[in-house]
Amino acid sequence: MKYFKLEHKINELKTFAEHGLKDVKICGLSSLDDIFNLKKGYPIFIGGAPFSGKTEFAFEIMLNTSILYGWKHFIYCGEGGNVEHIYHELLHKYIGKPYKYCEEKDKVSAEYFISEHFVIANHDIDFSVKEFYDTVLEAEKEFNIKFDTTLFDPFNDIKEDLKSFGNREDKFLADALKQVRISSKNNNRIDILINHIADVRTVTDDSGNRYMPPALPNEWAGGRTWWRRAFTMILVYRPPIFLKDISGMPYAENESHIIIQKSKPKGIGKIGKASIFWDWKKNRYYCYKEIQKLYSCETLEQYKPQSEAISNYQLDNPF
């Protein structure tokens, strides 16, 4: 239908009023729980400077959702090396150590898990937005699976058809991002795009150190069109180690800031910032919650003393 009166959607309205959004999922990094959650049907845009960890963060979230929920993913990663290099990266993340140093039984287990949950596109092929999502549907039909997320990284690898838009890149971009939004909704999927930032003016601190501050939402490559079209908009930023946090401590060398610059639909997150930390040996991120170090998919409850866990249970269940 092209339009609806209230009575056409009254049942859906009453269900939403009673229960709110359904099936909102945590991303597996505990420090982000208060500001960032996942909801199928809505795309996610991730931006950042080169070498900020955009792809690594996306892979982390995708692997977490496979471990936690069994989600399956279709990936285009044009800057991640050959297809086998990308699979090697995923295997390292899943096992927690380099693939070649693993025992054979661990290799076989990891290979099975990654094969069950990830399909990687041939990035030697040029895709338009439509062609990419058509390829996703082809893979679903061939392998008899349903993808829960897709990733296109980086967005500037998308084929541009500027002639159809009067050679205006902003018009092309607005249409392309709308297609992504429609794809997520129609397929009940999270379609993830990774984008670079534009040139951000450097600043100089009191000691003469020059650095780039976090890009504002309108400073992504392509300008404010991303800001306008986005549902969830995430900036990955690596703070310089000569800067200090609000407690006066210098930022860690392996620290990244996950900055939520836009959060929709209402109820899945909020604008804010949280820190995560890179463990190069495990090829995984960790974070801190109430001073407890937590790797992906770990929760604070796993580390609470048994007596405290029993006490909390009794408080929640007094009878």
C-alpha positions in Angstrom: 0.0 0.0 0.0 1.1 3.6 -0.6 -0.5 4.9 2.5 -2.3 3.8 5.8 -5.0 5.0 8.1 -4.6 4.3 11.8 -7.1 1.4 11.7 -4.9 -0.4 9.2 -2.1 -0.6 11.8 -4.1 -0.6 15.0 -2.9 -4.1 16.1 0.7 -3.3 15.4 0.3 0.0 17.3 -1.1 -1.7 20.4 1.7 -4.3 20.4 4.3 -1.6 20.1 2.7 0.6 22.8 2.7 -2.4 25.2 6.1 -3.9 24.5 8.2 -1.3 22.6 10.8 -2.4 20.2 11.3 -6.1 20.1 14.5 -8.1 19.6 17.0 -5.4 20.5 20.4 -7.0 21.0 23.5 -6.0 22.8 26.6 -5.9 20.6 28.9 -7.9 22.9 31.1 -5.1 24.2 29.8 -4.3 27.7 31.0 -0.7 27.8 28.7 0.1 24.9 25.5 -1.4 26.4 24.1 2.0 27.5 24.7 3.8 24.2 24.6 1.3 21.3 22.4 -1.8 20.6 21.4 -3.6 17.5 18.0 -3.8 15.9 17.3 -5.6 12.6 15.6 -3.6 10.0 17.9 -0.5 10.4 21.3 0.2 8.8 24.4 1.2 10.6 27.0 3.7 9.3 30.5 3.5 10.6 33.1 6.3 9.9 36.6 7.2 10.9 40.1 8.2 9.7 42.4 5.7 8.1 43.9 3.2 10.6 41.3 4.0 13.2 39.9 0.5 13.4 36.6 0.9 11.5 36.8 -2.5 9.8 38.1 -4.2 13.0 35.2 -2.8 15.0 32.7 -4.0 12.4 34.2 -7.5 12.3 34.2 -7.6 16.1 30.5 -6.8 16.3 29.7 -9.3 13.5 31.6 -12.1 15.2 30.0 -11.3 18.6 26.6 -11.6 17.1 27.5 -15.0 15.6 28.7 -16.2 19.0 25.8 -14.8 20.9 22.9 -15.2 18.5 24.0 -17.4 15.6 23.8 -14.5 13.1 25.1 -14.9 9.6 27.0 -12.2 7.6 27.8 -11.3 4.0 30.9 -9.2 3.7 32.5 -7.0 1.0 35.8 -5.8 2.2 37.8 -4.1 -0.6 40.7 -3.0 1.6 41.2 -6.2 3.7 43.5 -8.1 1.3 42.5 -11.2 -0.6 39.5 -13.2 0.5 41.7 -15.8 2.2 43.3 -12.9 4.2 39.9 -11.8 5.5 39.0 -15.3 6.5 42.3 -15.6 8.3 41.5 -12.4 10.2 38.1 -13.9 11.3 39.7 -17.2 12.3 42.3 -15.4 14.4 39.5 -13.4 16.1 37.4 -16.4 16.8 40.3 -18.6 18.1 42.1 -15.8 20.0 45.5 -16.6 18.5 47.1 -17.0 15.1 45.6 -19.8 13.0 48.9 -21.4 12.2 49.8 -22.0 15.9 46.5 -23.8 16.7 46.1 -27.5 17.2 44.3 -29.3 14.3 41.1 -29.9 16.3 40.9 -26.1 17.1 41.5 -25.3 13.4 38.7 -27.6 12.3 36.3 -26.2 14.9 37.0 -22.6 14.0 36.9 -23.3 10.3 33.4 -24.9 10.7 32.1 -21.9 12.8 33.4 -19.2 10.4 32.2 -21.1 7.3 28.7 -21.4 8.9 28.4 -17.7 9.7 30.4 -15.7 7.1 30.4 -15.4 3.3 32.8 -13.0 1.6 32.1 -11.3 -1.7 34.6 -11.2 -4.5 35.9 -7.6 -4.2 37.5 -7.7 -7.6 33.9 -7.2 -8.9 32.5 -3.6 -9.0 29.1 -3.4 -7.4 26.4 -0.8 -7.5 24.2 -0.7 -4.4 21.5 -2.7 -6.1 24.0 -5.2 -7.6 25.5 -5.8 -4.2 22.2 -6.5 -2.4 21.1 -8.6 -5.4 24.3 -10.7 -4.9 23.4 -11.1 -1.2 20.1 -12.5 -2.2 21.8 -14.8 -4.7 24.1 -16.2 -2.0 21.1 -16.7 0.3 19.4 -18.8 -2.3 22.5 -20.8 -3.3 23.5 -21.6 0.3 19.9 -21.8 1.7 20.7 -19.3 4.5 19.4 -16.0 5.7 21.9 -13.2 6.4 21.3 -11.1 9.4 23.9 -8.4 8.5 25.8 -7.2 5.5 29.0 -5.1 5.4 30.2 -3.0 2.5 33.6 -1.6 3.2 34.5 1.0 2.1 31.5 2.8 0.6 33.7 4.6 -1.9 34.1 1.3 -3.7 30.4 1.5 -4.8 30.0 2.1 -8.5 28.7 5.6 -9.1 26.2 6.5 -11.8 26.4 10.2 -11.6 24.8 10.8 -15.1 21.4 9.7 -13.8 21.7 12.4 -11.1 22.8 15.3 -13.3 26.5 14.6 -12.3 25.7 15.6 -8.7 27.4 13.4 -6.2 25.2 14.6 -3.4 22.1 13.5 -5.2 23.6 10.1 -6.0 24.7 9.6 -2.4 21.3 10.5 -1.0 19.6 7.9 -3.3 22.2 5.3 -2.6 21.8 5.6 1.2 18.1 5.5 0.8 18.4 2.2 -1.1 20.5 0.9 1.9 17.7 1.9 4.3 15.1 0.2 2.2 17.2 -2.9 1.9 17.6 -3.2 5.7 13.8 -2.8 6.2 12.7 -5.1 3.5 15.0 -7.9 4.5 14.8 -7.4 8.3 18.6 -7.1 8.3 21.3 -4.7 9.5 23.2 -3.4 6.5 26.5 -1.8 7.6 28.4 0.7 5.5 31.9 1.9 6.3 32.9 5.4 5.2 36.0 7.6 5.5 36.0 11.0 7.0 36.8 14.2 5.1 39.7 16.4 5.9 39.4 17.5 9.5 41.3 20.6 10.5 44.2 19.8 12.9 44.5 21.5 16.3 47.5 22.2 18.4 47.7 21.5 22.2 49.6 23.6 24.8 52.7 21.5 24.2 52.7 22.1 20.5 51.4 18.7 19.5 49.3 18.7 16.4 46.4 16.2 16.1 43.1 15.7 14.5 40.1 15.9 16.8 37.1 13.5 16.2 35.3 14.3 13.0 31.9 15.9 13.4 28.9 14.1 11.7 29.0 16.6 8.8 32.7 16.0 8.3 32.3 12.5 6.9 33.3 12.0 3.3 30.2 13.0 1.4 29.2 15.6 3.9 26.0 16.0 5.8 24.1 13.6 3.6 25.3 10.8 5.8 24.1 12.6 8.8 20.7 13.2 7.3 20.2 9.6 6.0 21.7 7.8 9.0 19.8 5.8 11.6 22.8 4.8 13.7 26.0 6.7 13.0 29.2 5.6 14.7 32.6 7.3 14.6 35.7 5.2 15.5 38.4 7.4 16.9 41.9 6.7 18.3 42.8 9.5 20.7 46.5 10.7 20.7 48.4 9.3 23.7 49.6 12.8 24.7 46.0 13.8 25.5 44.4 13.1 28.8 41.0 11.9 29.8 38.7 13.7 32.3 40.5 12.0 35.2 43.8 13.4 34.1 45.2 10.1 32.8 46.7 9.9 29.4 44.9 7.8 26.8 46.2 4.3 26.3 48.0 3.4 23.1 45.5 0.7 22.3 42.5 2.7 23.2 39.7 3.5 20.8 36.6 5.7 21.3 33.3 4.5 19.9 31.3 7.7 19.5 27.6 7.4 18.7 26.8 10.5 16.7 23.2 9.6 15.8 20.9 6.9 17.2 17.6 5.8 15.7 15.1 4.4 16.2 14.4 5.7 19.6 15.1 3.2 22.3 18.2 1.3 20.9 20.9 3.7 22.1 21.8 7.3 22.6 24.5 9.9 21.6 27.6 9.2 23.7 31.1 7.8 23.9 32.7 4.7 25.3 36.2 3.3 25.3 37.3 -0.1 24.0 40.9 -1.5 23.9 42.7 -3.6 21.4 44.5 -6.9 22.3 46.7 -7.6 19.3 47.6 -11.1 20.5 44.0 -12.2 20.7 42.9 -10.0 17.7 40.0 -8.9 19.9 38.7 -5.9 21.8 38.1 -5.6 25.5 36.6 -3.0 27.7 36.2 -2.1 31.4 33.0 -2.1 33.4 33.1 -1.3 37.1 36.9 -1.7 36.9 36.5 -5.3 35.6 38.3 -6.1 32.3 35.8 -7.8 29.9 36.6 -9.2 26.5 33.9 -9.4 23.9 30.9 -11.5 24.9 31.9 -11.5 28.5 29.6 -9.9 31.1 30.2 -8.5 34.6 28.0 -11.2 36.1 30.5 -13.9 35.1 33.0 -12.3 37.5 30.8 -11.6 40.5 31.6 -13.7 43.6 29.1 -16.5 44.2 27.9 -14.9 47.4 27.1 -11.7 45.6 25.3 -13.5 42.8 23.2 -15.3 45.4 22.5 -12.1 47.3 21.4 -10.4 44.0 19.1 -13.3 43.2 17.5 -13.1 46.6 16.9 -9.4 46.1 15.3 -10.0 42.8 13.3 -13.0 44.1 12.3 -12.2 47.7 9.7 -14.9 47.9 
